Amino acid sequence: MAKTKVEVLNAIVDGARRGETITIDSRSAAHLERIGYVKILGEVKAKEPKEEKPKNKKG
């Protein structure tokens, strides 16, 4: 599932208080925004794994 970064407004969401920024799944973020608990700041981009170079084996 996609993650979304949100700012908590006048509520306590997942233990976070007013003004804190948390990351939750996008479906929950949309619901909480509709009822006025959070403001959506943007989606969190997934980290791409680094490409590993082949190891040189001597012997």
C-alpha positions in Angstrom: 0.0 0.0 0.0 1.1 3.5 -0.7 2.1 5.7 2.3 1.1 9.3 2.7 2.6 12.0 4.9 0.0 14.0 6.9 -0.1 16.7 9.5 -2.4 16.1 12.5 -4.9 18.9 13.1 -7.2 19.0 16.2 -7.1 15.3 17.1 -4.9 12.5 18.3 -4.1 10.1 15.5 -2.0 7.0 16.1 -0.6 8.6 19.3 0.5 11.8 17.4 -0.8 15.1 18.7 -1.8 18.3 17.0 0.9 19.7 14.7 2.9 16.5 14.4 3.7 15.0 11.0 3.2 11.2 10.6 3.2 8.7 7.8 0.1 6.5 7.3 -1.4 4.5 4.5 -3.2 6.6 1.8 -6.7 5.1 2.4 -6.6 6.1 6.1 -5.2 9.5 5.2 -8.1 10.1 2.8 -10.6 9.1 5.4 -9.1 11.2 8.2 -8.9 14.2 5.9 -12.6 13.9 5.0 -13.5 14.1 8.7 -11.1 17.0 9.4 -8.5 15.2 11.6 -5.4 15.6 9.3 -4.1 17.6 6.3 -2.4 15.6 3.6 1.1 16.9 2.8 2.1 14.4 0.1 3.0 10.8 -0.8 6.1 9.2 0.5 8.3 7.9 -2.3 9.5 4.3 -1.9 13.3 4.0 -1.7 14.8 2.2 -4.6 17.3 -0.5 -3.8 20.9 0.2 -4.7 22.4 -1.8 -7.4 25.2 -4.0 -6.1 28.3 -4.4 -8.1 29.5 -7.9 -8.7 32.2 -9.0 -6.4 35.6 -10.0 -7.8 36.5 -13.4 -6.7 40.2 -14.2 -6.7 41.3 -17.8 -6.7 
